[in-house]
Amino acid sequence: MKKVLVVDDDRNICELLKLYLQKEGFETLFAYDGSEAVTVAKEQEPDIIILDVMMPIINGWEACKLIRQF
């Protein structure tokens, strides 16, 4: 099963995406800020990441740069 990491500080958006992604057969992982996204991406190695840009702690652009390092 392919893993998708959804990163957004709006939990309602995450839940909505979860419904659609799981219906299509994806394992869905979540992070609610950029810092958590980096940690989850390192640990879980998702196949794809859906990343919000405007988030607390570390914004989406910075999280993307950090994730690309590994």
Steps between C-alpha positions, in 0.01 A plus 500: 500500500636844407548748785392863479606758758246782531639810670259776597425688821126483422385163634171519308688511170711204613190296584339582167813397309521184711153394385587544133848347519399194702208440265758479218713254698773723642640470850466852639741661746459844656707787635353827623803729472824514305718366779279196547499450121878468493495246784222289349661508155831373644336223700231382258655571157173585319468455125353848460446806721212746474639808672326823600720807465366720781549314828628574850848418636660422160317611185444263210785637287754451777362154585534403133865613496575297814322189370687517169830478690432132570 
